[in-house]
Amino acid sequence: MADLPSERVTPSPPFTYSGMDVFGHFIIKDGRKELKRWGLIFTCLASRAIHLETVNALTTDSFINALRRFISRKGKVRELRSVEDTNFIGARNELLAALKELNRKSTSTFDYRIATG
C-alpha cells in the first residue's frame, strides 16, 4: 500500500485540506411549485469530517455562493480538491481571474494555491 498524501497526515485545523462533490438532485416543494435542488458535500481530507451545503442550480454562481458559505463557517481552505465538473471549472476560472486583479503588494504575505484534480 502506498503512503498517504501529506495533506492527509499533516496536523492542521479541520477543512484546511478539503475535497468536494455535488450529489442529487432532490425535488422540494415551495408552495405549489416543485423545485430541483442539489447537495454539495465538503470533506476534510485529514479527519474525514463532512459539511453539507445546498445548491439551487448547477451553475458557477450557485457553486461560488455555496463555497462562500462554507468558507465563512469553517475558515480558510489551503487546498480544495474536486472532480472536473463544468461548474467547478467555471468557478476556478472566475476565482483565478479575480486573483489576478488583486493588489500583489498587499497580498504578498498569503500563499494562494488552487488545486485541480
Sequence and secondary structure as in RCSB ss.txt:
>XXXX:A:sequence
MADLPSERVTPSPPFTYSGMDVFGHFIIKDGRKELKRWGLIFTCLASRAIHLETVNALTTDSFINALRRFISRKG
KVRELRSVEDTNFIGARNELLAALKELNRKSTSTFDYRIATG
>XXXX:A:secstr
     HHHHS   TTSEEEEEEEEEEEEEETTEEEEEEEEEEEETTT  EEEEEESSSSHHHHHHHHHHHHHHH 
  SEEEE   HHHHHHHHHHHHHHHHS TTTTTTS       
